C-alpha cells in the first residue's frame, strides 16, 4: 500500500470512529430522553437541557472531524506523489458527507424527541382544552375557543367580562409547532443538501478530468430552488397542522424563509445571467496597486472590511452604503485594495496563525457593523406593536419564569398592560420575529432579555448587554466581576454533558449541585463566551476542562 493510500485509509478509519462514537452518544441519550418524557410529559425544560448538552457535544465532534481532516490534508501534501490530488478530493468528499451525516443525525434526534414530547403532552393539553373556565362573578362554566392564549370572555349567564389566563400546558403544546415541523421535514431538508453535495461531487470530478472548476448550470440551480421551496412549504404546512394560520400568513412565512436563498442566488453569476441581471462585480484593473483606506499592517481592519462586504453582497443599497462608510469609491476600488493586500502578504502569511487570529477577531466587529446597517435599513421592524416595544416584551419575558402569576400581573399593570393585551402583543412580536430574516428583531430581543438583570447573576447579564453591539456580539471590554470562575463554568458544562448522557434531569442537577437555574447558566455561558471570543486560548482550555469534568461526573454516578 502506498503512503497516500495508507493516509486515506487512516482517515476513513477516523471518520468511522468519530461517527460511531456520536451515534453511541445519541443512543445513550435516547434512553434518558425516554425517561424524561415519560416522567415529565408537560415539562419541556429537562428535554431542552439535554438538547443543549448534545448540541454542544455535536459541535465538539464536528471540531474533532475538522481537525482530523486538516491533519490528513497535511499528510497527503507531504506525500507529494501523483495520487495525492485524487486522494485529497476523495478524502474531502468523505469529510463533506460525514459532516452532513452528523447534522442529519442531530436533526433527527432532536425532531424525534420533540415529537415524542408533544405526543405525550397531547392528552393533558386536550383535557385542558375541553375544561370550561368558571365565571369569576357567578361561577357558571364558560366554554373557551382556545386555552393557549390569554383572553377576555363574556360570561353567557351574567355577561361579566372575565380575564382568563392561558393554560400553561396548552401554551407550551402549541408553542412547539415549529419544533415539531422541523422534525417532520428532515427528509426534505436532506434532499436539498444531497443535491448540493451531488453538484460538488460533479464539480470536483470535472476538475480532476479537465483541471478547470465549472460553474453550476442554471438547471441545477433551479432544481435547488424547487427543493428549497418544497422544504419551506412543507415546513409551514406541517406547522399549521398544530397551530393553524391563514393561507396569507402561510405565503408570507414562505416568502420570508425564501428570502435568504434568493439573496444568495443573486450573488451567483450564472443565476444573474439567466435572469437578465447585470454582473455583480466589475473586474479590478489588472496590475493596479492601491491601499485605499487601509495600511499594510492593518490586518484586523482588512478582515473586518472583507467580511462585512462579503456578507452584504446581494443587497446593493447596503453594500454601497458600507463601501462609502469604509472609505471606498465603489466596488471596483475595494477589489483593487483587496488584491493589493493579499498579493502584498502572500499565501504563507495569509495562512499563518497570526493572520487567522486577526480574521477571527474581525468576525464580531463585522457582525455588529452589519447588524447596525441592517437595523438602520429595517428600523420599521422595531416599530412598537400597540405601543409596546420589543425591549419591553423581552424584559417581561425574562421575568416570567421567576415571578408568581399575581406578581406578573402587577408587572404588566406597571407597563399599562392587561393579560389579554400582553398575550396578543407578545404573540404578535414573536410572529414578527419569526418572519424577520434580517435578525434585527432577534438581536434587539436577546440584548434586552440578557440586560434585564434577572437571576442571581443579573449584573453579569447587564454587563454583557452593555458590551454587545448591534450584531449581537460583545466587542467592548466586559465590566464587573465574572458570575463564576472560568473553571467553574467548565465544571458546570462538563456536569451537564454527563447528566445528558445519563438521562438525568439537568435542571434538578443544576439546582442540587450548583444552586443555579437554567437561566443563571445561560447568563454564565453568555458572559464566558464573550470572554473567549476575546481570548482564543480559552477555547482549547474550555474543551480540555469540560472533558475532564464530564468524566468525573460520569464516574461519580
Phi and psi in degrees as a GROMACS rama.xvg file:
@    title "Ramachandran Plot"
@    xaxis  label "Phi"
@    yaxis  label "Psi"
@TYPE xy
-71.8439  159.713  UNK-2
-54.7103  -38.1893  UNK-3
-62.9305  -44.9069  UNK-4
-68.2749  -32.9307  UNK-5
-64.2031  -44.7604  UNK-6
-62.4411  -43.6968  UNK-7
-65.5581  -39.261  UNK-8
-64.8784  -39.597  UNK-9
-63.9835  -40.0129  UNK-10
-63.0404  -44.0432  UNK-11
-62.1597  -37.364  UNK-12
-65.8987  -40.68  UNK-13
-63.0352  -42.5921  UNK-14
-59.0715  -44.5515  UNK-15
-61.819  -41.945  UNK-16
-66.3664  -44.9668  UNK-17
-63.9668  -46.3441  UNK-18
-69.6691  -34.8425  UNK-19
-65.1592  -41.4427  UNK-20
-63.7101  -39.3216  UNK-21
-67.224  -40.5  UNK-22
-61.3495  -40.0876  UNK-23
-64.2557  -39.9202  UNK-24
-60.574  -43.5926  UNK-25
-64.7651  -39.3641  UNK-26
-65.0087  -41.929  UNK-27
-65.7906  -40.9025  UNK-28
-67.1386  -31.7312  UNK-29
-61.0028  -39.3016  UNK-30
-61.1865  -41.7125  UNK-31
-66.4363  -39.0654  UNK-32
-64.1743  -38.0959  UNK-33
-57.9801  -44.7715  UNK-34
-64.3279  -42.5392  UNK-35
-63.2739  -43.9882  UNK-36
-66.1354  -42.4831  UNK-37
-65.7478  -37.2977  UNK-38
-82.0007  -31.0057  UNK-39
-130.495  63.8369  UNK-40
-63.0052  -22.6116  UNK-41
-109.385  5.53631  UNK-42
-116.211  112.175  UNK-43
-88.1958  -10.5613  UNK-44
-60.5229  -46.3466  UNK-45
-58.5536  -42.5732  UNK-46
-67.515  -37.3703  UNK-47
-62.8281  -37.3353  UNK-48
-64.9631  -39.8252  UNK-49
-62.3907  -44.5241  UNK-50
-57.626  -43.1149  UNK-51
-60.9868  -42.9518  UNK-52
-69.0705  -41.6299  UNK-53
-67.4084  -39.6307  UNK-54
-64.914  -39.2558  UNK-55
-62.9467  -39.6599  UNK-56
-65.1965  -40.1223  UNK-57
-59.6282  -41.1947  UNK-58
-65.1682  -35.2971  UNK-59
-65.159  -40.3725  UNK-60
-64.6224  -42.491  UNK-61
-61.1149  -38.8773  UNK-62
-63.8869  -42.8218  UNK-63
-63.4479  -40.2278  UNK-64
-63.2743  -43.4114  UNK-65
-63.1318  -43.5182  UNK-66
-61.9162  -42.9045  UNK-67
-63.4297  -37.6287  UNK-68
-70.1191  -39.2234  UNK-69
-61.0462  -40.5681  UNK-70
-65.4227  -38.048  UNK-71
-65.117  -42.5524  UNK-72
-58.249  -44.5483  UNK-73
-60.5548  -41.3127  UNK-74
-65.6615  -41.6322  UNK-75
-65.7375  -39.1216  UNK-76
-64.4731  -39.3822  UNK-77
-68.7666  -30.611  UNK-78
-62.9759  -43.2269  UNK-79
62.4355  24.701  UNK-80
-104.337  -176.168  UNK-81
-67.021  -18.4155  UNK-82
-87.2535  -9.40599  UNK-83
-64.3661  -38.8414  UNK-84
-64.763  -44.1411  UNK-85
-64.0209  -43.7868  UNK-86
-62.8401  -39.5135  UNK-87
-60.5717  -46.0305  UNK-88
-62.4583  -39.73  UNK-89
-67.8211  -42.9786  UNK-90
-62.3619  -40.293  UNK-91
-66.924  -36.2934  UNK-92
-62.2078  -43.5587  UNK-93
-63.8308  -36.4954  UNK-94
-63.0937  -45.0365  UNK-95
-59.7997  -45.457  UNK-96
-71.9298  -34.1447  UNK-97
-65.6957  -41.1898  UNK-98
-63.5912  -40.7453  UNK-99
-65.8346  -39.2092  UNK-100
-60.5669  -43.4597  UNK-101
-59.6402  -44.7828  UNK-102
-65.1339  -41.4309  UNK-103
-61.8685  -46.8808  UNK-104
-62.7863  -38.7901  UNK-105
-64.7861  -44.0423  UNK-106
-63.9907  -40.082  UNK-107
-67.4845  -40.6315  UNK-108
-61.2563  -52.2663  UNK-109
-62.5073  -44.3192  UNK-110
-63.4007  -42.7886  UNK-111
-59.9581  -45.9752  UNK-112
-77.9667  -25.401  UNK-113
-64.3727  -42.4204  UNK-114
-66.0881  -41.8711  UNK-115
-60.4606  -41.3055  UNK-116
-63.6243  -44.1319  UNK-117
-63.9048  -41.6358  UNK-118
-65.2289  -38.7011  UNK-119
-69.5192  -29.5267  UNK-120
-80.5158  -25.0762  UNK-121
-55.9749  -46.0011  UNK-122
-57.3457  -36.2676  UNK-123
-70.9962  -41.2285  UNK-124
-66.8442  -39.2595  UNK-125
-63.5202  -41.0786  UNK-126
-63.5989  -39.5906  UNK-127
-67.0914  -37.0175  UNK-128
-65.1768  -33.9785  UNK-129
-87.1618  -10.6877  UNK-130
-82.3375  121.207  UNK-131
-72.4453  157.563  UNK-132
-103.698  132.28  UNK-133
-76.5427  143.467  UNK-134
-66.3845  135.233  UNK-135
-66.9198  -22.8704  UNK-136
-93.116  -52.1603  UNK-137
-109.031  -10.5242  UNK-138
82.0248  -0.797304  UNK-139
-69.1392  141.87  UNK-140
-68.8025  138.552  UNK-141
-117.339  129.191  UNK-142
-82.4516  132.293  UNK-143
-109.654  143.586  UNK-144
-69.1104  -32.7361  UNK-145
-151.788  152.861  UNK-146
-114.621  6.3384  UNK-147
-86.3712  -12.2925  UNK-148
-133.966  150.582  UNK-149
-68.4043  147.002  UNK-150
-157.406  162.41  UNK-151
-104.838  125.595  UNK-152
-126.541  132.856  UNK-153
-86.865  127.18  UNK-154
-66.1139  128.101  UNK-155
-68.972  -17.15  UNK-156
-89.4655  -54.0953  UNK-157
-109.269  -2.50816  UNK-158
66.9397  13.3342  UNK-159
-68.9707  143.272  UNK-160
-86.0919  122.523  UNK-161
-111.429  131.222  UNK-162
-88.8203  110.944  UNK-163
-109.254  120.352  UNK-164
-72.9162  156.286  UNK-165
-65.9487  141.651  UNK-166
-73.1049  127.095  UNK-167
-56.4614  -41.7704  UNK-168
-65.7491  -43.0094  UNK-169
-64.6765  -41.0398  UNK-170
-61.9636  -42.4097  UNK-171
-67.6785  -44.4426  UNK-172
-57.8385  -53.9516  UNK-173
-72.7871  -23.1849  UNK-174
-70.3508  -13.6919  UNK-175
-91.2161  9.55823  UNK-176
-58.6898  -41.7881  UNK-177
-64.1322  -44.8433  UNK-178
-62.7034  -41.6376  UNK-179
-66.2634  -41.5954  UNK-180
-61.2971  -42.0793  UNK-181
-61.1397  -40.9672  UNK-182
-66.9482  -30.7108  UNK-183
-88.7016  -4.97784  UNK-184
-118.968  20.1349  UNK-185
-59.8536  -38.3717  UNK-186
-63.7743  -35.7684  UNK-187
-71.3973  -38.4081  UNK-188
-60.4035  -41.5298  UNK-189
-65.8878  -34.1365  UNK-190
-62.0436  -42.53  UNK-191
-72.3328  -34.5407  UNK-192
-66.3513  -38.8887  UNK-193
-65.5413  -36.7274  UNK-194
-62.7513  -43.4858  UNK-195
-62.9847  -42.5349  UNK-196
-71.1018  -33.5745  UNK-197
-62.9335  -41.6205  UNK-198
-65.1697  -39.458  UNK-199
-61.8257  -37.9737  UNK-200
-61.9658  -44.1533  UNK-201
-63.9694  -40.0464  UNK-202
-61.9985  -45.8671  UNK-203
-66.0938  -40.7255  UNK-204
-62.1856  -40.1123  UNK-205
-63.7466  -41.1142  UNK-206
-63.6615  -37.8109  UNK-207
-63.3638  -37.7803  UNK-208
-77.6091  -41.4875  UNK-209
-113.391  -16.7043  UNK-210
81.1593  2.44578  UNK-211
-113.215  146.57  UNK-212
-95.5251  113.787  UNK-213
-79.2374  157.188  UNK-214
-82.7483  145.11  UNK-215
-68.6669  127.171  UNK-216
-66.045  154.669  UNK-217
-63.7581  -29.4754  UNK-218
-62.061  -39.5057  UNK-219
-68.5567  -39.8821  UNK-220
-64.6176  -38.2832  UNK-221
-70.6384  -33.4162  UNK-222
-65.7782  -39.2574  UNK-223
-63.1546  -38.8065  UNK-224
-60.3457  -43.6906  UNK-225
-63.4794  -41.1778  UNK-226
-66.9784  -39.8322  UNK-227
-64.3903  -44.5534  UNK-228
-64.7641  -40.5338  UNK-229
-61.5017  -41.862  UNK-230
-63.497  -47.7397  UNK-231
-67.499  -38.2649  UNK-232
-66.8299  -40.1176  UNK-233
-64.6261  -36.87  UNK-234
-61.8762  -49.2611  UNK-235
-72.6025  -33.6014  UNK-236
-66.0355  -43.3964  UNK-237
-65.9329  -40.5146  UNK-238
-61.7647  -41.6896  UNK-239
-69.9754  -13.934  UNK-240
-67.907  -29.82  UNK-241
-92.5505  -42.3393  UNK-242
-126.297  84.6889  UNK-243
-56.488  141.358  UNK-244
-141.072  162.377  UNK-245
-71.5375  159.28  UNK-246
-56.3433  -36.1066  UNK-247
-65.9153  -41.6881  UNK-248
-64.1499  -37.9726  UNK-249
-64.5776  -43.5069  UNK-250
-62.3968  -42.3762  UNK-251
-63.3352  -40.1865  UNK-252
-61.9292  -47.0544  UNK-253
-64.0628  -42.2176  UNK-254
-60.2858  -43.0988  UNK-255
-64.2924  -39.5429  UNK-256
-71.8418  -25.6613  UNK-257
-84.1541  -16.6543  UNK-258
-58.5185  -44.7127  UNK-259
-60.6849  -34.2764  UNK-260
-62.6369  -46.6999  UNK-261
-70.4587  -30.6535  UNK-262
-60.9193  -41.1658  UNK-263
-68.9409  -42.5184  UNK-264
-64.2157  -33.353  UNK-265
-70.8567  -6.60809  UNK-266
-99.2343  3.09668  UNK-267
-96.197  125.65  UNK-268
-62.0385  -41.0617  UNK-269
-64.604  -45.7107  UNK-270
-61.2902  -42.7583  UNK-271
-63.2834  -43.8407  UNK-272
-63.2838  -42.0544  UNK-273
-66.0636  -24.4547  UNK-274
-107.675  18.179  UNK-275
67.978  26.6095  UNK-276
-96.1236  145.437  UNK-277
-69.8796  159.262  UNK-278
-55.6672  142.474  UNK-279
-73.1084  -42.7705  UNK-280
-122.85  138.679  UNK-281
-87.537  131.869  UNK-282
-58.9732  138.838  UNK-283
-68.8014  149.176  UNK-284
-60.571  131.034  UNK-285
-59.7941  129.771  UNK-286
77.8987  -4.97702  UNK-287
-69.3714  140.973  UNK-288
-120.807  123.269  UNK-289
-156.757  124.318  UNK-290
-90.4713  -8.54113  UNK-291
53.2688  -134.572  UNK-292
-80.3158  -2.78315  UNK-293
-93.4202  169.246  UNK-294
-124.119  155.64  UNK-295
-54.5613  -35.5663  UNK-296
-86.1995  -1.58417  UNK-297
-84.3478  66.0094  UNK-298
-68.0046  -45.8022  UNK-299
-60.2164  -42.4648  UNK-300
-65.1411  -39.0645  UNK-301
-59.5753  -49.1077  UNK-302
-66.4826  -34.3446  UNK-303
-60.4268  -47.4253  UNK-304
-62.7993  -46.3053  UNK-305
-61.2291  -47.3827  UNK-306
-65.5482  -46.361  UNK-307
-59.1546  -47.3845  UNK-308
-68.4227  -35.3641  UNK-309
-64.6763  -41.9354  UNK-310
-69.5622  -22.8511  UNK-311
-95.3924  -2.72801  UNK-312
-61.6827  140.347  UNK-313
101.764  -20.5447  UNK-314
-113.408  90.4118  UNK-315
-57.2195  -39.3977  UNK-316
-66.6316  -47.731  UNK-317
-68.8908  -35.2573  UNK-318
-61.924  -46.4314  UNK-319
-64.7116  -38.7875  UNK-320
-65.0194  -41.1137  UNK-321
-66.7726  -40.0612  UNK-322
-57.1107  -48.429  UNK-323
-65.6276  -38.9809  UNK-324
-65.2378  -34.541  UNK-325
-84.1097  -15.2477  UNK-326
105.14  23.5014  UNK-327
-106.782  143.913  UNK-328
-68.5134  -41.77  UNK-329
-165.657  -174.295  UNK-330
-64.4586  -35.8929  UNK-331
-64.552  -41.8073  UNK-332
-59.0607  -43.7195  UNK-333
-62.2426  -42.436  UNK-334
-62.5202  -37.2208  UNK-335
-66.1213  -44.4181  UNK-336
-64.0126  -42.9718  UNK-337
-59.3095  -46.73  UNK-338
-66.9005  -37.9751  UNK-339
-58.9448  -45.7598  UNK-340
-63.454  -49.0592  UNK-341
-64.8639  -41.7629  UNK-342
-70.1705  -32.148  UNK-343
-64.2769  -42.9019  UNK-344
-87.9718  -32.9478  UNK-345
82.5374  163.728  UNK-346
-62.8454  -38.45  UNK-347
-63.3134  -47.1367  UNK-348
-67.9012  -41.8607  UNK-349
-59.7468  -34.2182  UNK-350
-87.1254  -0.606289  UNK-351
-74.4347  161.345  UNK-352
-59.7392  -37.697  UNK-353
-58.7045  -45.303  UNK-354
-72.295  -37.744  UNK-355
-67.2097  -35.1771  UNK-356
-66.3057  -38.1796  UNK-357
-63.4571  -40.0041  UNK-358
-63.4332  -40.8596  UNK-359
-64.2843  -39.9332  UNK-360
-64.3641  -30.8456  UNK-361
-73.9563  -18.444  UNK-362
-58.0299  -49.4858  UNK-363
-62.328  -43.8313  UNK-364
-59.7672  -45.033  UNK-365
-66.8293  -39.3647  UNK-366
-64.6295  -41.508  UNK-367
-68.9821  -38.7562  UNK-368
-67.1038  -42.1952  UNK-369
-61.149  -42.0898  UNK-370
-61.4863  -39.9565  UNK-371
-64.6097  -43.7267  UNK-372
-65.6316  -42.5715  UNK-373
-64.7446  -40.4761  UNK-374
-63.7521  -40.1847  UNK-375
-64.1487  -41.8571  UNK-376
-73.3708  -24.4648  UNK-377
-120.565  33.2578  UNK-378
-58.859  -24.6804  UNK-379
-63.1464  -24.94  UNK-380
-65.7369  -22.1286  UNK-381
-96.731  7.41821  UNK-382
-60.5148  133.933  UNK-383
-56.3812  150.346  UNK-384
-105.459  118.361  UNK-385
52.3864  37.21  UNK-386
81.6906  3.28237  UNK-387
-107.943  124.514  UNK-388
-83.8079  163.174  UNK-389
-65.8611  -31.4935  UNK-390
-64.6097  -39.0172  UNK-391
-65.5112  -43.8086  UNK-392
-60.6261  -46.0753  UNK-393
-62.7014  -43.2391  UNK-394
-61.5257  -39.4853  UNK-395
-71.7813  -39.4878  UNK-396
-60.1687  -36.671  UNK-397
-65.2519  -21.1028  UNK-398
-99.3802  -7.90279  UNK-399
-58.8678  -49.2603  UNK-400
-69.1805  -22.0544  UNK-401
-110.646  8.00984  UNK-402
-120.623  126.769  UNK-403
-57.8266  158.997  UNK-404
-58.6547  -43.4486  UNK-405
-67.7663  -33.6386  UNK-406
-67.8366  -36.0626  UNK-407
-68.7431  -36.1058  UNK-408
-60.4755  -38.2012  UNK-409
-67.548  -39.407  UNK-410
-60.1314  -43.5092  UNK-411
-61.5173  -43.107  UNK-412
-61.4508  -35.4384  UNK-413
-63.5218  -23.1494  UNK-414
-97.4865  7.18663  UNK-415
74.9505  28.1735  UNK-416
-120.512  148.369  UNK-417
-107.017  173.02  UNK-418
-60.2273  -41.6023  UNK-419
-64.4305  -46.8193  UNK-420
-63.2388  -41.9424  UNK-421
-60.1  -45.9075  UNK-422
-60.0623  -43.6452  UNK-423
-68.4994  -45.5212  UNK-424
-70.4022  -43.3987  UNK-425
-64.346  -39.3575  UNK-426
-64.7498  -40.4684  UNK-427
-63.3386  -39.9801  UNK-428
-66.5549  -40.8635  UNK-429
-63.9442  -38.735  UNK-430
-65.683  -42.5763  UNK-431
-64.4345  -39.5154  UNK-432
-65.8353  -40.3044  UNK-433
-66.9616  -25.9137  UNK-434
-96.4004  -0.0463018  UNK-435
-87.6589  103.725  UNK-436
-83.3371  -4.21194  UNK-437
-86.1472  -16.5469  UNK-438
79.4706  4.09549  UNK-439
-61.066  -47.3847  UNK-440
-71.562  -43.834  UNK-441
-60.1029  -38.8284  UNK-442
-66.2702  -45.1707  UNK-443
-63.6837  -39.9855  UNK-444
-64.6682  -48.0325  UNK-445
-60.4284  -43.1186  UNK-446
-65.2436  -42.2527  UNK-447
-69.3081  -36.7244  UNK-448
-64.0636  -47.4666  UNK-449
-66.118  -38.3606  UNK-450
-77.4154  -0.88715  UNK-451
-70.566  -15.6582  UNK-452
70.8699  33.837  UNK-453
-88.8389  157.257  UNK-454
83.7481  174.374  UNK-455
-69.8271  -14.2828  UNK-456
-112.753  32.5005  UNK-457
-59.3578  -34.5512  UNK-458
-66.2125  -36.335  UNK-459
-66.1147  -37.6584  UNK-460
-62.4827  -40.1523  UNK-461
-63.1286  -39.1528  UNK-462
-64.2713  -41.2446  UNK-463
-63.6913  -45.7905  UNK-464
-60.5503  -40.0449  UNK-465
-65.9728  -29.4822  UNK-466
-91.7548  -3.55896  UNK-467
-88.0708  134.821  UNK-468
-88.8396  -172.797  UNK-469
-69.3626  -16.9793  UNK-470
-94.9481  5.83484  UNK-471
85.1859  11.3337  UNK-472
-112.071  136.655  UNK-473
-84.2279  115.334  UNK-474
-116.054  -23.4047  UNK-475
-81.7766  159.139  UNK-476
-62.9346  134.064  UNK-477
-75.7219  130.587  UNK-478
-90.8323  167.529  UNK-479
75.8906  -177.636  UNK-480
-87.547  153.132  UNK-481
-66.4142  144.166  UNK-482
-61.5593  -40.099  UNK-483
-144.89  167.439  UNK-484
-68.573  161.357  UNK-485
-60.6327  -41.8037  UNK-486
-65.9377  -36.8628  UNK-487
-64.5556  -39.9351  UNK-488
-59.2935  -44.6466  UNK-489
-64.6756  -38.9247  UNK-490
-63.1483  -45.0465  UNK-491
-61.2379  -43.0228  UNK-492
-62.687  -43.1577  UNK-493
-64.6039  -40.1788  UNK-494
-62.846  -43.0199  UNK-495
-62.1728  -40.4554  UNK-496
-63.6049  -40.0445  UNK-497
-66.1384  -44.8771  UNK-498
-62.7044  -36.4505  UNK-499
-62.5803  -42.8965  UNK-500
-66.5141  -30.526  UNK-501
-87.3273  -4.55651  UNK-502
72.9599  25.0735  UNK-503
-87.4648  161.282  UNK-504
-75.0318  108.658  UNK-505
-69.9247  -37.6587  UNK-506
-61.2085  -42.7629  UNK-507
-64.9147  -38.9999  UNK-508
-64.8653  -40.6979  UNK-509
-60.905  -41.5473  UNK-510
-70.4113  -44.6828  UNK-511
-69.6245  -41.5525  UNK-512
-90.401  -33.9394  UNK-513
-123.168  -5.1554  UNK-514
56.6351  43.0976  UNK-515
-132.64  163.965  UNK-516
-104.256  172.556  UNK-517
-61.1413  -36.7533  UNK-518
-66.4065  -37.6793  UNK-519
-60.5611  -43.6936  UNK-520
-65.8623  -35.3528  UNK-521
-59.4233  -43.0301  UNK-522
-63.8374  -44.1545  UNK-523
-58.7738  -46.2072  UNK-524
-64.593  -43.3528  UNK-525
-62.364  -41.4534  UNK-526
-62.3596  -51.7475  UNK-527
-74.4899  -25.8797  UNK-528
-63.9557  -39.8011  UNK-529
-65.0095  -39.2012  UNK-530
-65.1627  -41.1552  UNK-531
-67.621  -32.3093  UNK-532
-64.7822  -22.0891  UNK-533
-94.897  -17.454  UNK-534
-137.151  96.7664  UNK-535
-67.9335  -19.1657  UNK-536
-64.8155  -22.8248  UNK-537
-70.0226  -24.83  UNK-538
-62.1236  -49.622  UNK-539
-63.3883  -40.6005  UNK-540
-64.8218  -37.3397  UNK-541
-62.4709  -45.6922  UNK-542
-61.5111  -44.684  UNK-543
-61.871  -49.7922  UNK-544
-66.1169  -41.9743  UNK-545
-60.1523  -44.323  UNK-546
-62.5133  -40.6487  UNK-547
-62.5014  -46.3081  UNK-548
-69.7133  -34.1518  UNK-549
-59.8671  -43.5839  UNK-550
-63.4261  -41.167  UNK-551
-61.1112  -45.1663  UNK-552
-73.8884  -29.607  UNK-553
-67.3214  -39.3655  UNK-554
-71.9636  -26.3246  UNK-555
-87.0152  0.671753  UNK-556
